[in-house]
Amino acid sequence: MTATIAELAAGYRDGSRSPVEATQECLAAIASLDGRVGAWQAVYGDEARAAAEAAEVALDLAAGEPVGPFWGVPFALKDIVDVEGRVTTAGSAAWADRISPMTGTVARRLLEAGGILLGKTKTVEFAMGGWGTNQHMGTPWNPWDADVARTPGGSSSGSGAAVAAGMAPCAVGTDTGGSVRLPAALCGIVGLKTTEGLLPIDGIVPLSHTLDTPGPLARSVLDAALMFDAMLGTPPAEVERDWLAGAGRYGALRAAADGGLGGRRIGCLSDAERAGVEADQLAAYDAALEVLAGLGAELAVFDPPTSFEEMKNTRFLIVTAESYHYYGELMEDPSSKVDERVRARVLPGAGISASAYIEAMLRRRTDLAEFAAAFEGFDAMVTPTTPMLPMPVDEADETNTPALFTRAANFLALCSTTVPSGVSGPGLATGSPGGLPTSIQFMCRGGDETRSLSLAAAYEAARGAMPNPPLWAGG
């Protein structure tokens, strides 16, 4: 069974764990499960073992000096993140032989923090899709149903499935309209959508340079915070000191988990917005609101000036225009081997004029100001992450998206943490066997990741332990 980041860091410190052992556990889990789950695009087994041996030597040489909690932690990269000399397909069969010219800054920071790269995980082609499907490169199997292929969420589909199945403690995803949070939600793990511009996007294959944001997927809020600091490039000794002393981000997480949410004002959905949520997800959402109220949070209905539906649709024009800029020529070529569903999403960008694009960018400024004014006095807004549970892949409407509630955070330059809220009971959703993950997200102002993570940590602690999915490395 693969350990969490926090468990590994504690085990390395007291000598009960080793990077070599942790890495081998991950590689064994991949060998055992990925033939079924199909989360990985490439596995770097020999290189990971060599890096683990080097990390172990460094730990011995450190002789008790702090090396940072990410040291010796195995991780995965979504296959749109460049590593120099490695193939980065971006989920496209047309790019099957594309060699990365550089290593992206986020990947480099994780390696410099001592992380051990296990390999690359699958993605929707060019990150353009929320269900997690890929026509040519393969759709990962959601680990929460051993019998039916269900949507893993996208576009960071392989990252979500790999972490959920216990094949890696954590993975990098990217989020343009929900692509970290959707797979985290549908695969029953934690995902952090970071603030626009906070993490560098160089060396990451673009979808929308305006809205693209990298972020961590992990099995706990604490793990997401630890990985986030490594992605920020925070010096390992500073993270270690704050973590051990209960200061900084980790002190806030601990205080929220231990002391509740008294004084926090949290916005919740209006009746109009609730109407779009399926019964099983809505029941889980209402139960989560009761937990938050029990922790002392003040809950109040928050109606955003622009509805979630409108932000999901008309406000996505920016992504459509920018994706066409990057991939229009490839998608216009009828002989190109691309996912036809992605082609259908990108090609409308050809009809977006420069005037319409500029108007959308200016409209965004207005929307940001209007939202900020309406959000005054609130610490966060909590919504279901998706309006539905993971559905059978063959029932997913590829002309629509599960990103009803997630796109708003990107458009409004917010940060957001998604955290599991439990598992469904049988019979609520048509065709649902029960035991499928539900989730909520805490959306906060841009730059307020610590608050978003702290609220999620308090809820996570009160919620209690989540079960493991049927397809789990330790099962």
C-alpha positions in Angstrom: 0.0 0.0 0.0 1.5 3.4 -1.0 1.8 5.8 1.9 0.8 9.5 1.9 3.3 12.3 1.6 3.0 13.1 5.3 3.4 9.4 6.3 6.5 9.2 4.1 8.0 12.3 5.5 7.5 11.1 9.1 8.8 7.7 8.2 11.9 9.0 6.6 12.5 11.1 9.7 12.3 8.3 12.2 13.9 5.7 9.9 10.8 3.5 9.6 10.5 4.2 5.8 12.9 4.6 2.9 12.6 6.3 -0.5 13.7 3.0 -2.2 11.0 1.1 -0.4 8.3 3.8 -1.2 9.3 3.9 -4.8 9.3 0.2 -5.2 5.8 0.0 -3.6 4.5 2.5 -6.2 6.1 0.6 -9.1 4.7 -2.7 -7.8 1.2 -1.1 -7.6 1.5 0.2 -11.2 2.6 -3.2 -12.4 -0.3 -4.9 -10.6 -3.1 -2.4 -11.3 -2.4 -0.3 -14.4 -3.2 -3.0 -16.8 -6.8 -2.5 -15.5 -6.8 1.2 -14.7 -4.8 2.5 -17.6 -3.7 5.7 -15.8 -0.1 5.9 -17.1 1.2 7.1 -20.4 4.8 6.3 -19.5 6.5 4.8 -16.5 10.1 5.6 -15.7 10.9 2.6 -13.6 14.7 2.4 -13.8 15.2 6.1 -13.5 12.8 6.2 -10.5 14.7 3.5 -8.7 18.0 5.3 -9.3 16.5 8.6 -8.0 15.2 6.8 -4.9 18.6 5.4 -4.2 20.2 8.8 -4.5 17.5 10.3 -2.3 18.2 7.7 0.3 21.9 8.4 0.3 21.2 12.1 0.6 18.9 11.4 3.6 21.8 9.5 5.3 24.2 12.3 4.6 21.8 14.9 5.9 22.2 13.3 9.4 19.0 14.8 10.8 19.2 18.1 9.0 15.9 19.1 7.4 15.6 18.2 3.7 11.9 19.1 3.4 8.8 16.9 3.5 8.7 16.3 -0.3 12.2 14.7 -0.2 12.0 11.1 -1.5 8.3 11.3 -2.4 7.2 9.5 -5.6 5.0 11.6 -7.8 3.5 11.6 -11.3 3.2 14.3 -14.0 0.3 14.9 -16.2 1.5 14.2 -19.7 1.3 17.9 -20.8 4.2 18.8 -18.5 7.6 18.8 -20.2 10.6 17.0 -19.0 13.6 17.6 -21.2 14.4 14.7 -23.5 11.2 12.8 -22.6 8.2 12.4 -24.9 5.2 14.6 -24.0 2.2 13.7 -26.0 -0.3 16.0 -24.5 -2.7 13.2 -25.0 -2.5 13.4 -28.7 -1.6 10.5 -31.1 -0.5 13.2 -33.5 2.3 14.1 -30.9 3.2 10.5 -30.1 6.9 11.2 -30.8 7.2 14.8 -29.5 10.4 15.2 -27.5 10.3 17.8 -24.8 12.8 20.6 -25.4 12.9 21.7 -21.7 11.8 20.8 -18.2 8.9 22.9 -17.0 9.6 25.0 -13.9 6.9 23.2 -11.8 8.4 19.8 -12.7 11.9 21.1 -12.0 10.9 22.5 -8.6 9.4 19.1 -7.5 12.6 17.4 -8.6 14.7 19.9 -6.7 12.6 19.4 -3.6 13.6 15.7 -3.7 10.6 14.3 -5.5 11.0 11.0 -7.4 9.3 11.1 -10.9 7.5 7.8 -11.5 6.3 8.8 -15.0 3.6 10.6 -17.0 -0.2 10.1 -16.6 -2.8 10.2 -19.3 -4.8 13.3 -20.2 -7.6 14.4 -22.4 -6.1 15.6 -25.7 -4.5 19.0 -25.2 -6.4 19.1 -21.9 -9.7 20.0 -23.7 -12.4 18.1 -22.0 -13.9 17.4 -18.5 -15.1 13.8 -18.7 -11.5 12.3 -18.9 -12.0 10.4 -22.2 -9.4 10.0 -25.0 -10.4 8.4 -28.2 -6.9 7.3 -29.4 -4.7 7.3 -26.3 -7.1 5.6 -23.9 -9.5 6.6 -21.1 -8.4 5.7 -17.6 -10.8 3.4 -15.6 -12.3 5.1 -12.5 -11.1 3.0 -9.6 -14.4 3.4 -7.7 -16.2 0.8 -9.9 -14.5 -2.5 -10.6 -17.3 -3.6 -13.0 -18.3 -0.6 -15.1 -16.0 1.9 -16.8 -17.0 5.3 -15.3 -15.8 8.8 -16.1 -12.5 9.5 -14.3 -12.9 13.3 -14.8 -10.6 15.4 -17.0 -8.6 16.6 -18.3 -6.1 15.3 -15.6 -7.7 11.9 -15.8 -4.6 9.7 -15.3 -3.4 11.8 -12.4 -6.7 11.4 -10.6 -7.0 7.7 -11.3 -3.4 6.9 -10.4 -3.6 8.7 -7.0 -7.0 7.3 -6.2 -5.9 3.7 -6.9 -2.8 4.1 -4.7 -0.3 3.9 -7.5 1.3 7.2 -6.5 0.9 9.4 -3.4 0.4 12.5 -5.5 0.4 13.9 -9.1 0.5 17.1 -11.0 -2.6 18.2 -12.9 -3.6 21.4 -14.7 -6.8 23.3 -14.3 -8.3 25.6 -17.0 -12.0 25.0 -16.3 -11.8 22.3 -13.6 -9.2 19.9 -14.9 -7.6 19.3 -11.4 -10.9 19.4 -9.5 -13.0 17.3 -11.8 -10.8 14.2 -11.7 -10.1 14.7 -8.0 -13.9 14.8 -7.3 -14.9 11.9 -9.6 -12.0 9.8 -8.3 -12.5 10.6 -4.6 -9.3 12.5 -3.8 -8.2 16.1 -3.0 -7.3 18.6 -5.7 -6.2 22.2 -5.5 -6.9 24.8 -8.2 -4.2 27.4 -7.7 -4.6 31.1 -8.3 -4.0 32.2 -11.9 -0.3 33.3 -12.3 0.9 32.0 -9.0 2.6 29.0 -10.5 4.6 29.2 -13.7 3.2 27.6 -16.8 6.4 27.5 -18.9 7.1 23.9 -20.1 3.4 23.0 -19.9 1.6 22.4 -23.2 -1.0 25.3 -23.3 -4.7 25.1 -23.6 -5.5 28.7 -22.6 -2.6 30.8 -21.6 -5.0 33.1 -19.8 -6.7 30.5 -17.6 -4.2 27.6 -17.3 -3.2 26.8 -13.8 -1.1 23.8 -12.5 -2.1 22.2 -9.2 -1.6 19.1 -7.0 -3.8 16.0 -6.7 -3.3 14.0 -3.5 -5.1 11.8 -1.0 -5.4 14.4 1.8 -5.6 18.2 2.2 -2.3 18.1 4.1 -0.6 16.2 1.3 -2.0 18.7 -1.3 -0.5 21.6 0.8 2.9 19.9 1.1 3.0 19.3 -2.7 1.8 22.9 -3.3 4.7 24.3 -1.4 7.1 22.2 -3.4 5.5 23.4 -6.6 5.9 27.0 -5.4 9.6 26.4 -4.9 9.4 27.1 -1.2 12.9 26.2 0.3 12.6 22.7 1.8 14.0 23.9 5.2 11.3 26.6 5.5 8.5 24.1 4.7 10.0 21.7 7.2 10.3 24.3 9.9 6.7 25.5 9.4 5.4 22.0 9.3 7.1 20.8 12.4 6.4 23.9 14.4 2.8 24.2 13.3 3.5 27.6 11.8 2.6 29.2 8.4 0.2 27.2 6.2 0.4 24.1 8.3 -0.4 25.9 11.5 -3.5 27.3 9.8 -4.5 23.8 8.6 -4.0 22.4 12.1 -5.9 25.2 13.8 -8.8 24.8 11.5 -8.9 21.0 11.9 -8.6 21.3 15.7 -10.5 24.5 16.5 -13.4 24.5 14.0 -14.6 27.3 11.8 -16.1 29.8 14.2 -16.3 33.2 12.6 -16.0 32.0 9.0 -18.8 33.1 6.7 -19.3 30.6 3.9 -21.6 31.1 0.9 -23.8 28.2 -0.3 -26.0 27.6 -3.3 -29.3 29.4 -3.9 -32.4 27.4 -4.8 -31.9 28.3 -8.4 -28.3 26.9 -8.5 -29.3 23.8 -6.6 -31.7 22.9 -9.3 -28.9 21.7 -11.5 -27.5 19.2 -9.0 -28.4 15.5 -9.1 -30.1 14.0 -6.0 -27.2 12.0 -4.7 -24.7 14.8 -5.0 -27.2 17.3 -3.5 -27.8 15.0 -0.5 -24.1 14.8 0.1 -23.8 18.6 -0.3 -26.5 19.2 2.3 -24.9 16.8 4.7 -21.6 18.6 4.2 -23.2 21.9 5.0 -24.5 20.5 8.2 -21.0 19.4 9.1 -19.7 23.0 8.4 -22.4 24.5 10.5 -21.6 22.1 13.3 -18.0 23.4 13.1 -19.2 26.9 13.7 -19.2 28.3 10.2 -21.9 30.8 9.4 -23.7 29.7 6.2 -25.5 32.2 4.0 -26.8 31.9 0.5 -24.5 33.5 -2.1 -25.8 34.3 -5.5 -22.9 35.3 -7.8 -23.7 38.3 -10.1 -23.3 35.9 -13.1 -24.8 32.5 -12.8 -22.7 29.4 -12.9 -24.4 28.2 -16.0 -23.5 31.5 -17.8 -19.9 31.3 -16.6 -19.8 27.7 -17.8 -20.9 28.5 -21.3 -20.5 32.1 -22.6 -17.5 32.9 -20.5 -15.6 29.9 -21.9 -15.2 31.8 -25.2 -11.7 32.8 -24.1 -10.6 29.1 -23.9 -12.1 28.3 -27.2 -10.4 31.2 -28.9 -7.0 30.5 -27.4 -7.1 26.7 -28.0 -7.8 27.4 -31.6 -4.8 29.7 -31.8 -2.6 26.7 -30.6 -4.2 23.8 -32.3 -6.5 25.1 -35.1 -4.2 24.1 -37.9 -4.0 20.5 -36.6 -7.7 20.3 -36.0 -8.5 21.8 -39.5 -6.6 19.0 -41.1 -9.2 16.2 -41.7 -6.4 13.6 -41.9 -4.9 14.4 -38.5 -5.2 11.7 -35.9 -7.0 13.7 -33.2 -9.8 12.9 -30.9 -12.9 13.9 -32.9 -14.7 15.2 -29.7 -11.7 17.5 -29.0 -11.7 18.6 -32.7 -15.4 19.6 -32.2 -14.5 21.7 -29.2 -11.6 23.5 -30.7 -12.9 24.3 -34.2 -15.5 26.8 -33.1 -12.6 29.0 -32.2 -12.2 29.7 -35.9 -15.4 31.7 -35.8 -14.4 33.9 -32.9 -13.3 37.3 -34.2 -10.6 39.5 -32.6 -13.3 41.9 -31.6 -15.3 39.1 -29.8 -12.2 37.9 -28.0 -11.2 41.3 -26.8 -14.8 42.0 -25.7 -14.7 38.7 -23.7 -11.4 39.8 -22.0 -12.9 43.2 -21.1 -16.1 41.6 -19.9 -14.0 39.5 -17.6 -12.6 42.6 -15.9 -16.1 43.8 -15.2 -17.2 40.4 -13.9 -14.1 40.2 -11.6 -15.0 43.6 -10.1 -18.7 42.7 -9.7 -17.9 39.4 -8.1 -15.4 41.0 -5.7 -18.0 43.5 -4.6 -20.7 40.8 -4.1 -18.3 38.5 -2.3 -17.4 41.1 0.3 -17.9 39.7 3.8 -17.6 36.0 2.7 -14.6 33.9 3.4 -15.4 31.2 0.8 -18.1 29.7 -1.3 -18.8 26.0 -1.1 -20.5 24.1 -3.9 -20.6 20.5 -5.0 -17.6 20.1 -7.3 -19.6 18.4 -9.9 -23.4 18.2 -10.3 -23.3 14.4 -10.8 -21.4 11.3 -9.7 -19.0 9.5 -12.0 -21.2 8.0 -14.7 -20.6 5.2 -17.2 -18.2 6.4 -19.9 -20.6 5.4 -22.6 -23.3 7.6 -21.1 -21.3 10.8 -20.9 -22.6 13.6 -23.0 -19.4 14.8 -24.9 -21.2 17.9 -26.1 -21.6 19.0 -22.5 -19.3 19.1 -19.5 -19.3 18.3 -15.7 -17.7 21.7 -15.1 -20.9 23.5 -14.1 -19.4 24.7 -10.8 -15.6 24.6 -11.5 -15.3 26.9 -14.5 -16.3 29.9 -12.4 -13.1 29.7 -10.3 -10.9 29.9 -13.4 -12.9 32.7 -15.0 -13.0 34.7 -11.7 -9.3 34.1 -10.9 -10.1 32.3 -7.6 -8.4 29.4 -5.9 -10.3 26.3 -4.9 -9.8 23.1 -3.0 -12.0 20.1 -3.7 -12.3 17.4 -1.0 -14.3 14.2 -0.9 -17.6 14.5 1.0 -18.2 10.7 1.3 -19.7 8.0 -0.9 -23.1 7.7 -2.3 -25.8 5.2 -1.2 -27.4 2.9 -3.7 -30.5 3.9 -5.6 -30.2 7.7 -5.5 -28.8 8.0 -9.0 -30.3 6.0 -11.8 -28.0 3.1 -12.5 -25.7 3.9 -9.5 -24.7 0.9 -7.4 -23.8 3.2 -4.5 -20.3 3.6 -3.1 -19.3 6.3 -5.6 -17.4 9.4 -4.4 -19.1 12.7 -3.7 -17.3 16.0 -3.2 -17.4 19.7 -2.4 -15.1 22.6 -3.2 -14.1 25.6 -1.2 -13.6 28.6 -3.6 -11.7 31.6 -2.1 -10.3 34.8 -3.4 -7.2 34.6 -5.6 -4.1 34.2 -3.5 -6.0 32.8 -0.5 -4.9 29.1 -0.9 -4.1 28.8 2.8 -7.7 29.7 3.7 -9.2 27.4 1.1 -7.0 24.5 2.3 -7.7 25.3 5.9 -11.5 25.2 5.4 -11.1 21.9 3.5 -8.8 20.5 6.3 -11.4 21.3 8.9 -14.2 19.7 7.0 -12.0 16.7 6.1 -11.2 16.1 9.8 -14.8 16.3 10.8 -15.9 14.1 7.9 -13.8 11.2 9.0 -11.9 8.6 6.9 -12.9 7.8 3.4 -13.0 4.1 2.3 -10.6 3.0 -0.4 -12.0 2.3 -3.9 -12.4 -1.3 -5.1 -9.4 -0.9 -7.4 -6.8 -0.1 -4.8 -3.2 -1.0 -4.5 -3.5 -2.1 -0.9 -6.6 -4.2 -1.5 
